[in-house]
Amino acid sequence: MKGQLSYKRIYDKATPEDGARILVDRLWPRGIKKEEAKLTAWRKEITPSAELRKAYHHKDISYEQFAAAYRMEIEQNKAWPAFVHAVAERLQSGPVTLLTAAKDVAHSHIPVLMAALAEA
C-alpha cells in the first residue's frame, strides 16, 4: 500500500496516521523534547539556508521571492536526491508527515518543499 505525503506543525499531537514523522526545520523547535517529537528523522540539510530564512523573517524579501529562492536552493542542494529517495521509500510502506514549527505553514518553506517532492 502506498502512503500519502502530508505536513503538520510539530506542536500538533502525534497520531498513528502520521506514519513516518520527518522534521524539516533547520532549528530544533522550542519547547519540544526530543522524546515527545516521535521523529523518524530530522532532515535539516534540505531546509532553506540560514541567510534565506533570515532575509524572509526580517521581511527583507517577500514570500514569493523566498519561495523562488528556496526552490533554487533545493535544485542545487546535494542532499536533495537522497531526501527524495528516502521519502519515496518510506511512502512505499505508509504515510509520511513533514513537520515544522512554523506558525504560518502556508507561508513557510513547507509548500515549496511539498511541490518539489510532488514533481520529483
TORVOZA-778422 format. One line per field, with one value per atom (N, C-alpha, C): residue number from 0; atom name; y negated, x negated, z. Coordinates in steps of 0.1 Angstrom, whole numbers. Layout:
<atoms>
num [NUM, ...]
atomo [CA, ...]
c2 [Y, ...]
c1 [X, ...]
c3 [Z, ...]
</atoms>
This chain:
<atoms>
num [0, 0, 0, 1, 1, 1, 2, 2, 2, 3, 3, 3, 4, 4, 4, 5, 5, 5, 6, 6, 6, 7, 7, 7, 8, 8, 8, 9, 9, 9, 10, 10, 10, 11, 11, 11, 12, 12, 12, 13, 13, 13, 14, 14, 14, 15, 15, 15, 16, 16, 16, 17, 17, 17, 18, 18, 18, 19, 19, 19, 20, 20, 20, 21, 21, 21, 22, 22, 22, 23, 23, 23, 24, 24, 24, 25, 25, 25, 26, 26, 26, 27, 27, 27, 28, 28, 28, 29, 29, 29, 30, 30, 30, 31, 31, 31, 32, 32, 32, 33, 33, 33, 34, 34, 34, 35, 35, 35, 36, 36, 36, 37, 37, 37, 38, 38, 38, 39, 39, 39, 40, 40, 40, 41, 41, 41, 42, 42, 42, 43, 43, 43, 44, 44, 44, 45, 45, 45, 46, 46, 46, 47, 47, 47, 48, 48, 48, 49, 49, 49, 50, 50, 50, 51, 51, 51, 52, 52, 52, 53, 53, 53, 54, 54, 54, 55, 55, 55, 56, 56, 56, 57, 57, 57, 58, 58, 58, 59, 59, 59, 60, 60, 60, 61, 61, 61, 62, 62, 62, 63, 63, 63, 64, 64, 64, 65, 65, 65, 66, 66, 66, 67, 67, 67, 68, 68, 68, 69, 69, 69, 70, 70, 70, 71, 71, 71, 72, 72, 72, 73, 73, 73, 74, 74, 74, 75, 75, 75, 76, 76, 76, 77, 77, 77, 78, 78, 78, 79, 79, 79, 80, 80, 80, 81, 81, 81, 82, 82, 82, 83, 83, 83, 84, 84, 84, 85, 85, 85, 86, 86, 86, 87, 87, 87, 88, 88, 88, 89, 89, 89, 90, 90, 90, 91, 91, 91, 92, 92, 92, 93, 93, 93, 94, 94, 94, 95, 95, 95, 96, 96, 96, 97, 97, 97, 98, 98, 98, 99, 99, 99, 100, 100, 100, 101, 101, 101, 102, 102, 102, 103, 103, 103, 104, 104, 104, 105, 105, 105, 106, 106, 106, 107, 107, 107, 108, 108, 108, 109, 109, 109, 110, 110, 110, 111, 111, 111, 112, 112, 112, 113, 113, 113, 114, 114, 114, 115, 115, 115, 116, 116, 116, 117, 117, 117, 118, 118, 118, 119, 119, 119]
atomo [N, CA, C, N, CA, C, N, CA, C, N, CA, C, N, CA, C, N, CA, C, N, CA, C, N, CA, C, N, CA, C, N, CA, C, N, CA, C, N, CA, C, N, CA, C, N, CA, C, N, CA, C, N, CA, C, N, CA, C, N, CA, C, N, CA, C, N, CA, C, N, CA, C, N, CA, C, N, CA, C, N, CA, C, N, CA, C, N, CA, C, N, CA, C, N, CA, C, N, CA, C, N, CA, C, N, CA, C, N, CA, C, N, CA, C, N, CA, C, N, CA, C, N, CA, C, N, CA, C, N, CA, C, N, CA, C, N, CA, C, N, CA, C, N, CA, C, N, CA, C, N, CA, C, N, CA, C, N, CA, C, N, CA, C, N, CA, C, N, CA, C, N, CA, C, N, CA, C, N, CA, C, N, CA, C, N, CA, C, N, CA, C, N, CA, C, N, CA, C, N, CA, C, N, CA, C, N, CA, C, N, CA, C, N, CA, C, N, CA, C, N, CA, C, N, CA, C, N, CA, C, N, CA, C, N, CA, C, N, CA, C, N, CA, C, N, CA, C, N, CA, C, N, CA, C, N, CA, C, N, CA, C, N, CA, C, N, CA, C, N, CA, C, N, CA, C, N, CA, C, N, CA, C, N, CA, C, N, CA, C, N, CA, C, N, CA, C, N, CA, C, N, CA, C, N, CA, C, N, CA, C, N, CA, C, N, CA, C, N, CA, C, N, CA, C, N, CA, C, N, CA, C, N, CA, C, N, CA, C, N, CA, C, N, CA, C, N, CA, C, N, CA, C, N, CA, C, N, CA, C, N, CA, C, N, CA, C, N, CA, C, N, CA, C, N, CA, C, N, CA, C, N, CA, C, N, CA, C, N, CA, C, N, CA, C, N, CA, C, N, CA, C, N, CA, C, N, CA, C, N, CA, C, N, CA, C, N, CA, C]
c2 [12, 0, -12, -21, -34, -44, -51, -61, -74, -83, -97, -106, -117, -127, -138, -142, -154, -162, -172, -180, -185, -189, -195, -201, -209, -215, -205, -206, -196, -198, -209, -211, -204, -200, -192, -178, -172, -158, -148, -140, -128, -118, -113, -103, -91, -79, -68, -71, -80, -83, -91, -97, -104, -95, -83, -74, -79, -79, -84, -99, -104, -118, -124, -133, -139, -154, -158, -173, -179, -189, -196, -211, -214, -227, -227, -238, -238, -239, -246, -247, -238, -233, -225, -234, -229, -237, -239, -251, -255, -247, -243, -237, -222, -216, -203, -194, -184, -174, -164, -160, -150, -137, -133, -121, -123, -135, -138, -139, -143, -146, -133, -122, -109, -110, -115, -116, -104, -102, -92, -97, -110, -116, -131, -138, -152, -156, -162, -165, -180, -185, -200, -204, -195, -198, -202, -199, -203, -215, -222, -233, -246, -257, -269, -273, -279, -283, -294, -295, -305, -319, -322, -335, -338, -328, -330, -331, -322, -322, -335, -341, -353, -365, -365, -376, -376, -364, -363, -367, -362, -365, -380, -386, -401, -409, -403, -410, -417, -413, -419, -414, -403, -397, -393, -392, -388, -372, -367, -353, -347, -354, -350, -349, -359, -359, -347, -346, -335, -321, -319, -306, -303, -314, -312, -309, -316, -314, -300, -296, -283, -272, -274, -264, -262, -273, -273, -265, -268, -261, -246, -242, -228, -222, -228, -222, -221, -229, -229, -221, -217, -210, -196, -192, -179, -168, -173, -163, -160, -168, -167, -153, -147, -134, -123, -124, -114, -116, -128, -131, -126, -129, -124, -109, -102, -88, -82, -89, -84, -86, -97, -99, -89, -87, -78, -63, -59, -46, -45, -55, -54, -54, -61, -62, -48, -39, -26, -18, -21, -13, -21, -33, -40, -55, -62, -77, -83, -95, -103, -117, -122, -136, -144, -155, -165, -174, -177, -185, -198, -209, -222, -229, -238, -246, -259, -262, -275, -277, -289, -293, -294, -300, -302, -292, -280, -269, -273, -279, -282, -292, -300, -309, -306, -293, -288, -281, -273, -265, -253, -249, -236, -235, -245, -244, -242, -249, -248, -234, -229, -215, -205, -206, -197, -197, -208, -209, -203, -205, -199, -184, -179, -165, -159, -166, -161, -160, -169, -169, -159, -155, -146, -132]
c1 [-8, 0, -9, -6, -14, -8, -17, -13, -10, -6, -3, -13, -17, -26, -17, -20, -13, -22, -17, -25, -17, -23, -16, -27, -22, -31, -35, -48, -53, -46, -40, -33, -19, -15, -2, -5, 5, 3, -1, -11, -14, -3, 0, 10, 5, 11, 6, 7, 17, 19, 7, -1, -13, -23, -23, -33, -47, -56, -70, -69, -75, -75, -89, -90, -103, -102, -111, -112, -120, -115, -122, -124, -129, -133, -148, -155, -169, -172, -163, -165, -155, -160, -151, -140, -127, -116, -116, -113, -113, -102, -105, -95, -92, -99, -96, -108, -105, -115, -117, -129, -132, -123, -121, -113, -99, -93, -79, -77, -87, -86, -82, -87, -84, -88, -101, -106, -111, -110, -116, -130, -130, -142, -141, -153, -154, -163, -157, -164, -167, -175, -177, -185, -192, -200, -192, -179, -171, -163, -165, -157, -164, -156, -162, -175, -185, -197, -194, -203, -202, -200, -208, -207, -193, -188, -174, -164, -164, -155, -154, -166, -167, -162, -165, -160, -145, -139, -124, -118, -124, -119, -120, -131, -133, -125, -117, -109, -117, -129, -138, -133, -126, -121, -107, -99, -85, -85, -73, -71, -74, -70, -72, -87, -95, -109, -116, -111, -116, -113, -101, -97, -106, -108, -116, -131, -136, -150, -151, -142, -143, -142, -133, -132, -146, -153, -166, -176, -175, -184, -181, -169, -165, -172, -170, -176, -191, -198, -212, -217, -208, -212, -216, -229, -234, -227, -220, -212, -199, -194, -180, -177, -186, -183, -181, -190, -189, -176, -172, -160, -148, -147, -136, -135, -147, -147, -142, -147, -142, -127, -122, -107, -100, -104, -98, -98, -109, -110, -100, -99, -90, -76, -73, -59, -55, -64, -61, -54, -57, -52, -42, -39, -28, -30, -22, -22, -35, -38, -49, -44, -48, -43, -56, -56, -67, -63, -72, -69, -77, -70, -76, -71, -79, -75, -68, -68, -63, -49, -46, -33, -24, -29, -21, -26, -22, -27, -25, -13, -10, -20, -27, -37, -51, -54, -67, -73, -84, -91, -83, -74, -67, -59, -52, -45, -55, -66, -77, -83, -85, -91, -81, -68, -58, -57, -57, -56, -68, -80, -92, -92, -87, -86, -76, -65, -54, -60, -68, -74, -85, -92, -103, -100]
c3 [0, 0, 0, -9, -10, 0, 6, 16, 10, 19, 15, 21, 14, 20, 25, 37, 43, 52, 58, 67, 79, 89, 101, 110, 119, 129, 139, 143, 153, 166, 169, 181, 181, 170, 169, 174, 181, 186, 176, 179, 170, 170, 158, 157, 148, 150, 141, 126, 123, 109, 103, 111, 107, 99, 103, 97, 101, 91, 93, 96, 107, 110, 108, 98, 94, 97, 106, 109, 98, 92, 81, 84, 96, 101, 104, 101, 104, 119, 127, 141, 148, 160, 168, 174, 173, 178, 193, 197, 211, 218, 230, 239, 236, 226, 223, 227, 235, 239, 228, 226, 215, 217, 229, 231, 227, 230, 227, 212, 204, 190, 182, 187, 180, 165, 163, 150, 144, 131, 123, 118, 115, 110, 112, 112, 112, 100, 90, 78, 76, 84, 84, 71, 65, 53, 41, 41, 29, 32, 43, 46, 40, 40, 34, 42, 35, 41, 52, 61, 72, 67, 56, 50, 45, 37, 31, 42, 52, 62, 70, 73, 80, 71, 59, 50, 50, 49, 49, 62, 73, 86, 90, 85, 87, 77, 68, 58, 48, 46, 35, 21, 21, 8, 10, -1, 0, 1, 3, 3, -11, -21, -35, -38, -33, -35, -27, -15, -6, -13, -18, -24, -36, -45, -57, -53, -43, -39, -33, -25, -18, -29, -39, -50, -57, -59, -65, -56, -43, -33, -34, -34, -35, -47, -59, -71, -71, -63, -62, -50, -42, -29, -32, -28, -30, -22, -11, -2, -8, -18, -23, -29, -38, -43, -32, -22, -12, -3, -1, 6, -2, -15, -23, -23, -24, -23, -10, 1, 14, 16, 12, 13, 4, -8, -17, -11, -5, 1, 13, 21, 32, 28, 17, 12, 7, 3, -1, 10, 22, 33, 42, 38, 46, 45, 53, 52, 57, 52, 56, 60, 71, 75, 77, 70, 72, 83, 92, 104, 104, 109, 110, 122, 127, 139, 134, 121, 115, 120, 124, 128, 116, 105, 93, 82, 83, 75, 60, 57, 43, 37, 45, 40, 46, 46, 51, 39, 42, 32, 29, 37, 35, 21, 17, 4, -7, -7, -17, -17, -5, -3, -8, -5, -9, -24, -30, -45, -52, -46, -52, -51, -40, -38, -48, -50, -59, -73, -77, -90, -92, -81, -81, -84]
</atoms>
